[in-house]
Amino acid sequence: MRTVPVFLLVLASLAAGCAKGKPEAQKLSGDPALCDTTMTAIEDGFLLPIAGDSTRATSTGAWGVRTEGDCERVSLALLRGDGAPQSPVAPLRGELRRSYGIVRVTIPGEIDAVADPDSMVGSTLVAAVFVVHARDGSFYEDIHLARPALARPVALARPARIGIDLSPGGGAVPTLAPHARNVVVIEPRSGPATYPIVIRGYARTFEANVVARLSLQGKVEQQTHGTAADWMTTWGEFELTIPNGPTGDVELFVGEDSAQDGTPIGVTIPLTIR
């Protein structure tokens, strides 16, 4: 795993949350209209890449959520290593994974610092946003949808930001991914399952250690463990597999055991395995 140095960034209030009672992020000069119908939103699949200057971002900064009517724009600032705003807009690539209720955007360049690696936005269309260190060493931003939405990437400059515009519509999205303060499980979701059970998500567990246990009637029948790609600077991606085990109504625990008293900390997902 690549070591990511941590810097303490002093950030201007570029992005205030849009929860009730809090001010929204301001529209900056040069930002495109949020509900511009000349750009096509995507129902599902890969978002159209937005070209830009190839200058690499070296860190990510504050979140922004802005609304215009029913539309919302989620933005993540790109900063230089010294914490100053970056002016060129880096290329944006991403996809809408409707079956998971997630818009995933690749963060360009080397990331030396991250501020606000997660933010429970609490807006109409967005439930949560995370910056994740992938297993291949890259970084991405996951926007978890609270309601069905269409998505499109938007190049935002001065300062450079990763922008995703959302508008209501499209097919249904599942309930929010099981999550706790230390783990988010993208799959499996509760319900029917078959072996092998592949567990994917991201975590901020102590020293990146992640454990998964399968229990039947309160007794642990199978367990496995692994290491996430990060834990200090950002959320770290992980993948675990349970090849076989009990059938019927079981419980899958994913997370960690407290270093103080061994108490499990994480999420428990009910599965029915046939």
C-alpha positions in Angstrom: 0.0 0.0 0.0 1.3 3.4 -1.0 2.0 5.7 2.0 0.0 8.9 1.7 1.5 11.8 3.7 -1.0 13.7 5.7 -1.1 17.5 5.8 -3.3 19.7 7.9 -5.1 22.0 5.5 -6.5 25.3 6.5 -9.5 25.7 4.1 -11.7 28.6 3.3 -15.4 27.9 3.6 -15.7 27.0 -0.1 -18.4 24.4 0.6 -20.9 24.8 3.4 -23.3 21.8 3.8 -26.8 22.2 2.5 -28.6 20.6 5.4 -31.5 22.6 6.7 -30.4 25.7 8.5 -27.0 25.8 6.8 -26.1 28.1 3.9 -25.4 26.5 0.5 -22.2 26.8 -1.4 -22.1 29.9 -3.5 -22.1 29.9 -7.3 -18.6 31.0 -8.3 -17.9 33.1 -11.4 -17.6 31.0 -14.5 -19.5 28.0 -13.2 -21.9 26.6 -15.7 -25.6 26.6 -15.1 -26.7 23.7 -12.9 -29.8 22.7 -14.8 -28.4 23.4 -18.3 -30.4 21.2 -20.6 -27.8 21.4 -23.4 -25.8 18.8 -21.5 -27.2 15.2 -21.4 -27.5 13.6 -18.0 -26.8 9.9 -17.8 -29.4 7.3 -16.6 -26.8 4.6 -16.0 -23.3 3.5 -17.0 -20.2 5.6 -17.8 -20.4 9.4 -17.6 -19.1 11.2 -20.6 -15.5 12.3 -19.8 -14.9 16.0 -19.6 -11.5 17.0 -21.0 -9.3 19.6 -19.4 -5.8 20.6 -18.5 -3.7 17.5 -17.5 -2.1 19.3 -14.6 -2.4 16.9 -11.7 -4.3 17.7 -8.5 -2.2 16.9 -5.4 -4.8 17.0 -2.8 -8.6 17.3 -2.2 -10.3 19.9 -0.1 -13.7 21.0 1.0 -17.1 19.7 -0.2 -19.7 21.9 -1.8 -23.4 21.2 -2.4 -25.5 23.7 -4.3 -29.1 23.5 -5.4 -31.1 25.2 -8.2 -34.7 24.1 -8.2 -34.7 20.3 -8.2 -31.1 20.0 -9.3 -28.0 19.6 -7.1 -24.3 20.0 -7.7 -21.8 18.2 -5.6 -18.3 19.6 -5.8 -14.9 18.6 -4.3 -12.1 21.1 -4.4 -8.7 20.2 -5.9 -5.7 21.8 -4.2 -2.0 21.9 -4.7 0.2 20.2 -2.2 0.7 23.4 -0.3 -3.1 23.7 0.2 -3.6 26.5 -2.3 -6.4 26.2 -4.9 -5.4 24.6 -8.2 -6.6 26.6 -11.2 -6.5 24.2 -14.2 -9.4 21.7 -14.4 -8.2 18.1 -14.6 -10.0 15.5 -16.8 -13.1 13.9 -15.1 -14.2 10.4 -15.6 -16.9 8.5 -13.8 -19.9 6.3 -13.9 -23.4 6.0 -12.4 -23.8 2.6 -10.7 -27.6 2.6 -10.3 -27.9 -0.9 -8.9 -25.7 0.3 -6.0 -27.1 3.8 -5.8 -23.7 5.3 -6.3 -22.1 7.9 -8.6 -18.3 7.1 -8.7 -15.8 9.7 -10.0 -12.1 9.1 -10.5 -9.9 11.7 -8.8 -7.1 12.7 -11.1 -3.5 12.8 -10.2 -1.4 12.1 -7.1 -3.1 12.8 -3.8 -0.8 14.0 -1.1 -3.5 15.3 1.3 -7.2 15.0 2.0 -9.4 17.2 4.0 -13.0 16.2 4.9 -12.6 12.6 3.4 -16.2 12.0 4.1 -19.3 14.2 4.5 -22.8 13.2 5.3 -24.4 15.8 3.1 -28.0 15.2 3.9 -29.4 16.9 0.8 -32.5 15.9 -1.1 -30.7 13.7 -3.6 -27.4 12.9 -1.8 -27.1 10.9 1.4 -23.3 10.7 1.8 -20.0 11.4 0.0 -16.7 9.6 0.5 -13.1 9.9 -0.8 -11.7 6.4 -1.2 -8.1 5.1 -1.7 -8.5 2.2 -4.1 -6.7 -1.1 -4.0 -4.8 -0.2 -7.2 -3.4 3.0 -5.6 -5.8 5.5 -7.3 -8.4 7.6 -5.6 -12.1 8.0 -6.3 -15.1 9.9 -4.9 -18.3 8.0 -4.2 -21.6 9.9 -4.1 -24.3 7.8 -2.4 -27.8 8.7 -3.7 -30.7 9.3 -1.4 -33.2 9.2 -4.2 -33.3 8.2 -7.9 -31.2 10.7 -10.0 -29.5 11.3 -13.3 -25.9 12.4 -13.3 -23.4 14.3 -15.4 -19.8 15.5 -14.8 -19.0 19.2 -14.9 -15.7 20.9 -15.2 -15.4 23.6 -12.5 -12.6 26.1 -12.5 -11.2 29.0 -10.4 -10.7 27.1 -8.1 -10.6 23.7 -9.7 -13.3 21.3 -8.5 -14.7 17.9 -9.4 -18.3 18.6 -10.2 -21.2 16.2 -10.5 -24.6 17.5 -11.4 -27.7 15.6 -10.3 -31.3 15.9 -11.3 -34.3 13.8 -10.1 -35.2 10.8 -12.3 -34.2 7.5 -13.6 -34.7 4.0 -12.2 -35.0 3.2 -8.5 -31.9 3.0 -6.3 -31.5 0.6 -3.4 -31.5 1.6 0.2 -28.3 3.3 1.5 -25.3 0.9 1.7 -24.9 -0.6 5.2 -22.5 1.7 7.0 -21.0 2.5 10.4 -18.5 5.1 11.5 -15.6 2.7 10.4 -17.0 0.8 7.5 -19.2 1.0 4.4 -20.3 -2.2 2.7 -21.2 -1.8 -1.0 -22.0 -5.5 -1.4 -23.6 -7.7 -0.5 -26.8 -6.0 0.6 -29.4 -7.7 2.8 -31.5 -10.4 1.2 -30.8 -13.6 -0.9 -27.2 -14.6 -1.4 -25.1 -17.5 -2.7 -21.6 -18.8 -2.2 -19.0 -17.5 -2.7 -19.9 -14.4 -0.8 -17.8 -11.5 -2.1 -17.7 -8.5 0.3 -16.7 -5.2 -1.1 -16.6 -1.8 0.4 -14.3 0.7 2.2 -13.2 1.1 5.8 -11.4 3.3 8.3 -10.6 0.5 10.8 -7.6 0.5 13.0 -4.4 -0.2 11.0 -6.7 -1.0 8.1 -7.6 -4.4 9.4 -11.1 -5.6 8.3 -12.8 -8.8 9.5 -15.9 -10.5 8.2 -17.9 -13.2 10.1 -20.8 -15.3 9.1 -23.1 -16.4 12.0 -26.0 -18.9 12.2 -28.3 -18.6 15.2 -25.7 -16.5 17.0 -22.8 -18.9 16.4 -19.9 -17.9 14.2 -19.6 -20.5 11.4 -17.1 -18.8 9.0 -14.8 -15.8 9.1 -12.1 -14.1 7.1 -10.0 -11.0 7.3 -8.0 -8.7 5.2 -6.4 -5.2 4.9 -8.0 -2.1 3.4 -6.0 0.2 1.1 -5.9 3.1 3.7 -7.2 4.0 7.1 -5.6 7.3 8.2 -5.9 9.7 5.3 -9.0 8.4 3.4 -11.4 5.5 3.4 -9.6 2.4 2.2 -11.1 0.0 -0.3 -11.2 -3.7 0.6 -12.4 -7.0 -0.8 -13.0 -10.2 1.2 -14.4 -13.6 0.2 -16.2 -16.3 2.2 -16.1 -19.3 -0.2 -18.6 -21.5 1.7 -20.5 -21.9 4.9 -24.0 -22.4 6.4 -27.2 -22.0 4.6 -30.5 -20.4 5.7 -31.0 -17.2 7.5 -27.5 -15.9 8.6 -25.9 -12.7 9.7 -22.8 -11.2 8.1 -20.7 -8.9 10.3 -18.1 -6.7 8.6 -15.9 -4.3 10.6 -13.3 -4.7 13.4 -13.0 -5.8 17.0 -12.3 -3.0 19.5 -8.7 -3.0 20.6 -9.8 -2.0 24.1 -12.4 -4.7 24.9 -13.0 -6.8 21.8 -16.4 -5.3 21.1 -17.4 -5.7 17.4 -17.6 -2.4 15.6 -19.1 -2.3 12.2 -22.3 -3.4 10.4 -24.4 -6.6 10.5 -26.2 -7.6 7.3 -29.0 -10.3 7.3 -28.6 -12.7 4.4 -30.7 -15.7 3.2 -28.3 -18.3 1.7 -29.7 -21.2 -0.4 
